[in-house]
Amino acid sequence: MKRIPSLDGLRAISVSLVLLAHLVRAGRTPDFMKAYAGSGVRMFFVISGYLITSILLNEQFRTSTINLREFYIRRAYRILPAAGVFMLFALVVYWHELRWFDVGAMLLYLVNFDTVRPWMVAHLWSLGVEEQFYFLWPSALRKFYQHKVAILLAVIAIAPIFSAICYHFKVPGGGYGMFPAVADNLAIGCLLAIFSPSIPKINPWFALTMLAAVVLIPFYPANTPPRTLLQLFVLWPIMNCSMAGLLLHVVQTPYRFLNIAPVVWLGRVSYSLYLWQEPFFYAPPGQPAYKLLVGVGLACLSYYLVERPVLTLREMRKKSLPLQAGETASV
């Protein structure tokens, strides 16, 4: 697939929200930015659901099937090398703070189910969610292709119920981060990929309304059981749908600021930047400012020395494969 306009720009905004929110702990950004850490990750999930499903639907259209083996190989090239380098760093530098089950959860991409995960690897919960999504959705889409919409709607319906049950049993954070609690973020992106070809161009004023929802909803004070239920069953779904709507809007109408070179670059390094930001941006208060530059520098090294070379190898491998049934050399 060709690169989709504005997606790198949205990734840039998403990772920037996470970074600015994490810098609150170090006293370098205003307190209100804390509310947007979750928003940045939610946007990543919506983008992931949209992009992965678009790729899978494209393959299904071209070849009448989904090659799971090739899908997992492509994802392994994309995700594992850069993550593996960071995990090695964490094991070496923080070995005295990591318990055996923290290490196991990290290596098996199950950090999102480790409710007492150490701060320096806590951000890997989102990688766990992504890996679980990669494991489940392509197989489900291939086997139950005709029922894909029903499956996604069921996931969206179950997510707030799961969170409400977690809150009832006093699971920390209402189980936020566990796959069933956040799968609706991914599912709304998947639905967008399915229906986007038939959705008319979104009016800018409607897009502005959705943007207002994304900006304001994180500040809702869910500090009582009724308010929490309203957040889970009404406000979060509105926010997820608004994010999906904004994604479609900027793809339909690519804004220049989302597609200029510096923003696109930030979006392309966002994965490595997200991996390396936790020890340097979310570190304990009082750390020297130069550590922020160290974090950015390590992220750039990860991108240029690990991510890009590995992705080049992936493209070389792809070109060497024989064409599948239904494909042409121009695809």
Summary of the structure (lengths in Angstrom):
residues: 331
radius of gyration: 19.8
end to end distance: 8.2
largest distance: 59.0
contacts: 1040
relative contact order: 0.16
helix: 79%
strand: 0%
